[in-house]
Amino acid sequence: MPEVSRFFGISIRMYFDDHNPPHFHAIYEGAETEIGIDPLTILRGRFPRRAIGMVLEWAAIHQQELLDNWVRLHNDEAPQRIDPLD
């Protein structure tokens, strides 16, 4: 599972050939959640409130890049790194 970004101890990952809808995985301190990309929504999992706020803020900024990576991964191409949240 390629890591596409990392910030404040949160790892953002996407799987090759993962199921629809387009989404990514956020992992932080042993917790994992799946976030739908369009619309941005929590699909499953639990996350600390502050961490999920940062993930959603980051995803809103990089929504198109996340969708582009979803397409790349489903075409067996490597994803692009995405800038972290500052």
C-alpha positions as a Python dict, from the first residue, in 0.01 Angstrom:
ca = {
    (1, 'M'): (0, 0, 0),
    (2, 'P'): (182, 312, -120),
    (3, 'E'): (209, 602, 118),
    (4, 'V'): (120, 920, -71),
    (5, 'S'): (172, 1168, 214),
    (6, 'R'): (267, 1196, 580),
    (7, 'F'): (213, 1482, 823),
    (8, 'F'): (195, 1520, 1201),
    (9, 'G'): (238, 1143, 1244),
    (10, 'I'): (-54, 1066, 1009),
    (11, 'S'): (18, 834, 717),
    (12, 'I'): (-200, 871, 406),
    (13, 'R'): (-208, 555, 192),
    (14, 'M'): (-387, 423, -112),
    (15, 'Y'): (-412, 62, -230),
    (16, 'F'): (-360, -65, -585),
    (17, 'D'): (-692, -181, -734),
    (18, 'D'): (-893, -99, -419),
    (19, 'H'): (-1274, -113, -419),
    (20, 'N'): (-1501, 178, -511),
    (21, 'P'): (-1590, 446, -414),
    (22, 'P'): (-1258, 630, -460),
    (23, 'H'): (-1102, 668, -116),
    (24, 'F'): (-779, 673, 83),
    (25, 'H'): (-670, 534, 418),
    (26, 'A'): (-542, 748, 704),
    (27, 'I'): (-342, 577, 979),
    (28, 'Y'): (-252, 740, 1310),
    (29, 'E'): (-139, 584, 1638),
    (30, 'G'): (-278, 243, 1547),
    (31, 'A'): (-616, 378, 1433),
    (32, 'E'): (-722, 359, 1068),
    (33, 'T'): (-1003, 525, 880),
    (34, 'E'): (-1116, 527, 517),
    (35, 'I'): (-1205, 864, 367),
    (36, 'G'): (-1413, 898, 50),
    (37, 'I'): (-1259, 1146, -192),
    (38, 'D'): (-1563, 1287, -375),
    (39, 'P'): (-1749, 1380, -169),
    (40, 'L'): (-1509, 1398, 125),
    (41, 'T'): (-1666, 1173, 384),
    (42, 'I'): (-1565, 924, 649),
    (43, 'L'): (-1652, 579, 512),
    (44, 'R'): (-1540, 368, 807),
    (45, 'G'): (-1313, 362, 1108),
    (46, 'R'): (-1257, 588, 1406),
    (47, 'F'): (-997, 857, 1446),
    (48, 'P'): (-914, 1117, 1711),
    (49, 'R'): (-1112, 1437, 1647),
    (50, 'R'): (-808, 1660, 1598),
    (51, 'A'): (-641, 1412, 1360),
    (52, 'I'): (-954, 1367, 1146),
    (53, 'G'): (-987, 1744, 1124),
    (54, 'M'): (-634, 1770, 985),
    (55, 'V'): (-694, 1484, 741),
    (56, 'L'): (-1014, 1640, 607),
    (57, 'E'): (-849, 1983, 577),
    (58, 'W'): (-556, 1827, 386),
    (59, 'A'): (-788, 1622, 162),
    (60, 'A'): (-996, 1930, 70),
    (61, 'I'): (-678, 2104, -48),
    (62, 'H'): (-558, 1800, -245),
    (63, 'Q'): (-886, 1646, -362),
    (64, 'Q'): (-797, 1651, -734),
    (65, 'E'): (-452, 1501, -668),
    (66, 'L'): (-616, 1223, -468),
    (67, 'L'): (-858, 1149, -753),
    (68, 'D'): (-567, 1150, -1000),
    (69, 'N'): (-380, 901, -781),
    (70, 'W'): (-691, 680, -762),
    (71, 'V'): (-691, 660, -1143),
    (72, 'R'): (-313, 595, -1155),
    (73, 'L'): (-337, 310, -905),
    (74, 'H'): (-625, 148, -1097),
    (75, 'N'): (-412, 164, -1412),
    (76, 'D'): (-124, -12, -1232),
    (77, 'E'): (79, 309, -1221),
    (78, 'A'): (267, 445, -922),
    (79, 'P'): (91, 726, -736),
    (80, 'Q'): (238, 1075, -708),
    (81, 'R'): (348, 1206, -369),
    (82, 'I'): (120, 1476, -231),
    (83, 'D'): (249, 1766, -23),
    (84, 'P'): (183, 1733, 350),
    (85, 'L'): (-31, 1966, 557),
    (86, 'D'): (183, 2254, 684),
}
